[in-house]
Amino acid sequence: MATNYIQPGRTLTIPAPAAVASGGVVIAGAIVGVAQIDAASGDPVDVDTVGVWELPKVAALAIGLGDIVYWDAEAALVNKTASGNTKLGVAVEAAANPSPLVKVRLVQSV
């Protein structure tokens, strides 16, 4: 067995890049995930980097099954606009206009 194995990588403990509440989206460079605990900026936070998560979205936006979605850090909402936002994942079910939430399967960019 290899002796340099560290962990599966599903959950990473990293310094919080900003204050975050449990269930909030965390973007740290190319690491994209969902916080498992509340954390102040710089404090350790457990971040899940895989899975399907129900996240807040732009209410007046229809998202279709399979649409690529992005995280607007300023608005703290999922949208479908790539420019100026971070790729978050893929919608695993449609979310109507209006609706406040969308189910997203996280997709790492690297």
Secondary structure, 3 states (H helix, E strand, C coil): CCCCCCCCCCEEEEECCCCECCCCEEEECCEEEEECCCECCCCEEEEECCCEEEEEECCCCCECCCCEEEEECCCCEEECCCCCCEEEEEECCCECCCCCEEEEEECCCC
